[in-house]
Amino acid sequence: MWTYHPDLLATPVPRYTSFPTAAEFGDMDARDMEEALARVAPDAALSLYLHIPYCHEICWYCGCNTGAANRTTRVTAYLQRLGEEVELVAQRLGGRGRIGRIAFGGGSPNALAPAQFATLLEKVRAAFACPDASVSVELDPRRFEPEWDAVFAAARVERASLGVQTFSPALQASIGRIQPTGVIADVTARLRAAGVRSLNFDLMYGLPGQDVALLIDTIDTALEMAPDRLAVFGYAHVPHLIPRQRRIDATALPDAALRFRQAEAAHERLVGAGWQPVGFDHFAQARDDLAAAARRGARRGNFQGFTDDPAEVLIGLGVSAISMFPGALIQNEKNAGRYHLRIANGKLAAARGIRRGATDRRRGAAIEQLLCRGSADLAALPDLATVRARLEPFAARGLIGWSDTRLMLLEGATPYARAIAATIDPYRQHSATRFSSAV
């Protein structure tokens, strides 16, 4: 049993998919991106992320940068610009780096027509000379028609992630995402037949009207379909930032104590079924690459969540996509019109970001190690004494321990991991208004 300490979870905190977080981004431009690409070493391990900002149906809970794929001309024009950006970035790299992974996210990459996806992937592989790079795709199972099967098989897609959220029809109606269980089961079977070897389901707790029993029902249904990974995210209700969430009945949302118990119940159910925790809200079957990476201390975190990807450089392509370099985080223009204009004029689309000095890199490494491995040596932090003082409330509850300058998460600390990590983050000592519940 986890012990609930509401005072330790009262402050909203980031998910720490990067450090510094996007809340700290300021103005950047194409010159910053040019400089970052020029610094990529010839033998650097690289990954690519392509953002498809469209969905056939917009779910009310979703915080992604996406819009309705209701006009063929809009999607076609975007793919034209995205293809041009692929060529621009590949030219700037000049053959430096080795692309090991290509990830498609959104939105819903299957908002594209199957032939459009195949053409885009072919362009990427040719431009970056990476015919053997591993491919992963996020999917909306409601619109994964049979025509996709042959495309995925031919493209050698190895990893796929399905947005499931909940199998409860009532909860689906409350968040604007109706998808019968049979649809998920059918898509799962077809993805396996097409060669997908690592399959993830995204599930959610903290939904309006949800209780522990409904959450466990969904987890048990998911387990029957035998995915390789499960992410069980807490719903982040921030309608002041995401207007579409105003359609969700806020009065029906579970309170903080119930959210905590739901997260605990999910953890207990999955660990009891033999799944390996690979992060507070991520789990993997022992056979999966992510579980293996966790066992050997090689699990990492980036904008796609917890990963076994060893690449130090992630290049984001498409509107709002974020690139991660050792010395900088750089985000493309969020506004589709401005994105189109920049690429059409032969310029890279970088608009925001932040440079990462040595201290930020040390802090980021410590946060990543804490969240991914459960411990981190904080000796290199210039404000270690201050961080220790911030951590006293967690130490007093028996959630952390120290071995000289090494901070360790103790038993029962799992739900407090992000709040503990936030003590290392000096930006969070001034504002937390842009983030959601710590659990």
C-alpha positions, -999 to 999 in steps of 0.1 A, spaced: 0 0 0 12 35 -8 7 61 19 -11 92 8 5 125 19 -16 152 2 7 180 12 35 165 -8 14 163 -39 -4 197 -36 19 215 -61 14 207 -99 46 195 -115 58 186 -150 62 151 -165 98 160 -172 99 148 -208 127 173 -210 147 196 -188 143 225 -189 106 221 -197 88 238 -225 74 263 -200 109 278 -200 112 282 -237 119 316 -252 124 329 -287 147 310 -311 149 310 -349 163 291 -379 198 302 -371 197 284 -338 185 252 -355 212 256 -382 239 259 -355 226 229 -335 225 207 -366 260 218 -376 273 206 -342 260 170 -348 290 147 -348 295 125 -379 289 93 -359 262 106 -335 232 84 -328 201 102 -340 164 97 -339 136 114 -359 102 124 -348 75 135 -373 44 153 -360 11 147 -379 -12 174 -364 -45 158 -376 -72 135 -363 -104 123 -379 -122 130 -346 -110 154 -318 -113 139 -283 -122 163 -256 -94 153 -231 -66 156 -256 -38 182 -251 -19 174 -283 -14 199 -310 -40 186 -335 -69 196 -356 -96 179 -376 -85 161 -408 -117 172 -425 -102 188 -456 -81 168 -480 -64 199 -493 -52 209 -459 -36 175 -452 -20 174 -486 -5 208 -483 9 199 -449 25 168 -462 41 189 -490 56 212 -465 67 184 -442 84 167 -471 102 200 -479 113 203 -442 127 167 -443 148 177 -473 160 210 -457 171 193 -424 187 164 -442 207 189 -463 218 208 -432 230 175 -416 250 167 -447 251 130 -439 263 134 -404 248 112 -377 232 77 -379 195 75 -378 184 45 -357 147 53 -351 119 71 -368 87 79 -348 54 92 -361 31 109 -336 4 135 -334 -25 139 -336 -30 106 -353 -5 95 -381 -33 73 -394 -53 105 -402 -32 103 -433 -42 79 -462 -21 47 -461 -5 57 -494 4 91 -480 21 76 -450 41 51 -472 53 80 -494 63 101 -465 83 73 -449 100 65 -481 110 102 -485 124 102 -449 144 70 -454 158 83 -487 166 118 -475 184 107 -444 199 75 -459 184 53 -432 166 24 -449 169 1 -419 159 26 -392 133 12 -368 98 27 -372 72 34 -345 37 49 -350 10 63 -327 -25 52 -338 -61 60 -334 -76 25 -336 -110 39 -346 -96 47 -380 -71 20 -387 -87 5 -418 -76 -29 -433 -57 -10 -461 -31 -1 -434 -21 -37 -428 -1 -42 -460 15 -7 -456 27 -15 -421 41 -48 -432 59 -33 -461 72 -5 -440 85 -29 -414 68 -10 -385 82 -25 -353 64 -5 -326 29 8 -324 10 26 -296 -28 26 -295 -48 53 -278 -73 33 -257 -78 54 -226 -107 33 -212 -129 3 -223 -159 16 -203 -186 29 -227 -199 54 -202 -164 69 -196 -158 69 -233 -189 90 -238 -178 114 -210 -145 122 -228 -157 121 -264 -140 90 -276 -163 61 -285 -145 29 -295 -159 -6 -289 -137 -32 -273 -140 -53 -304 -123 -26 -325 -93 -26 -302 -90 -64 -303 -93 -64 -341 -66 -38 -346 -43 -55 -321 -45 -88 -339 -39 -71 -373 -9 -52 -360 6 -84 -348 0 -101 -381 16 -71 -399 48 -77 -379 45 -52 -350 66 -67 -322 62 -41 -295 26 -29 -289 17 -3 -263 -18 7 -250 -23 42 -235 -48 40 -206 -60 68 -183 -71 72 -148 -87 103 -132 -115 104 -158 -150 119 -150 -171 93 -132 -142 68 -130 -136 47 -99 -111 20 -90 -133 -8 -102 -138 7 -137 -101 13 -140 -92 -23 -130 -119 -35 -155 -101 -16 -183 -67 -29 -172 -79 -65 -171 -95 -61 -206 -62 -48 -219 -43 -77 -204 -65 -101 -222 -52 -86 -255 -15 -91 -244 2 -58 -253 39 -55 -245 37 -21 -228 10 -2 -209 11 35 -200 -15 44 -174 -16 82 -174 -35 105 -150 -59 128 -169 -47 164 -168 -77 187 -166 -64 221 -176 -93 238 -196 -77 272 -192 -49 259 -215 -69 234 -236 -104 248 -244 -118 215 -258 -116 202 -222 -145 225 -212 -168 198 -227 -158 175 -198 -179 177 -167 -154 189 -141 -178 182 -112 -175 144 -120 -137 143 -119 -122 122 -91 -107 142 -62 -70 140 -54 -73 111 -29 -93 90 -54 -68 97 -82 -40 85 -58 -59 53 -51 -65 47 -88 -28 51 -96 -20 27 -67 -46 1 -78 -32 2 -114 3 -3 -101 -6 -32 -78 -27 -49 -104 0 -48 -131 29 -57 -108 9 -85 -94 4 -98 -129 41 -99 -135 46 -66 -153 77 -46 -147 73 -9 -137 94 12 -160 84 46 -146 57 59 -124 29 53 -150 46 30 -175 48 -8 -174 63 -34 -197 63 -72 -201 96 -87 -190 103 -98 -226 100 -62 -240 130 -41 -249 120 -13 -225 119 -37 -196 153 -51 -206 167 -16 -208 153 -8 -173 170 -40 -159 204 -29 -172 200 7 -162 197 20 -198 161 33 -197 158 69 -208 132 96 -210 123 120 -239 93 136 -255 79 102 -264 80 92 -227 101 64 -213 122 47 -239 151 24 -246 164 47 -273 201 55 -267 202 85 -291 215 118 -277 200 138 -305 163 138 -314 152 158 -344 116 169 -345 99 175 -379 66 191 -385 45 219 -368 53 222 -331 78 193 -331 106 197 -306 143 188 -313 166 177 -285 203 184 -287 228 182 -258 232 219 -258 197 231 -268 160 223 -270 144 238 -301 107 238 -310 92 244 -345 66 270 -351 32 260 -335 11 281 -358 4 261 -390 3 292 -412 36 304 -401 51 269 -403 40 267 -440 54 302 -447 89 295 -432 93 261 -450 80 275 -483 107 302 -481 134 276 -477 139 283 -440 139 260 -410 108 263 -389 124 268 -354 106 294 -333 111 287 -296 135 269 -274 162 272 -248 200 267 -246 212 242 -221 244 251 -203 265 227 -182 244 232 -151 211 226 -168 225 195 -184 236 182 -150 202 189 -135 185 173 -165 206 142 -161 199 140 -124 161 143 -130 162 116 -157 182 92 -136 159 97 -106 128 91 -126 143 62 -147 166 45 -123 153 56 -88 185 73 -77 208 101 -88 241 115 -76 236 153 -70 272 161 -62 276 183 -92 246 206 -84 257 240 -73 227 244 -49 229 209 -33 223 223 2 192 241 -10 179 209 -27 185 189 4 164 214 24 136 212 -1 137 174 2 133 173 40 95 168 39 100 137 18 128 124 40 106 129 71 80 106 56 106 79 48 103 83 10 139 92 2 173 83 15 209 95 10 242 78 5 266 108 7 254 129 -22 233 102 -39 196 106 -36 176 74 -36 138 68 -39 127 44 -12 98 20 -10 65 38 -14 81 68 -32 68 59 -67 38 83 -67 60 111 -53 88 107 -79 79 137 -100 74 159 -70 108 148 -57 124 155 -90 109 190 -90 130 199 -60 160 198 -84 143 221 -108 150 258 -98 124 270 -123 96 252 -104 103 271 -72 86 302 -87 57 289 -108 37 257 -113 6 271 -128 11 255 -162 12 219 -150 -12 193 -138 -16 171 -107 16 153 -94 -4 121 -95 
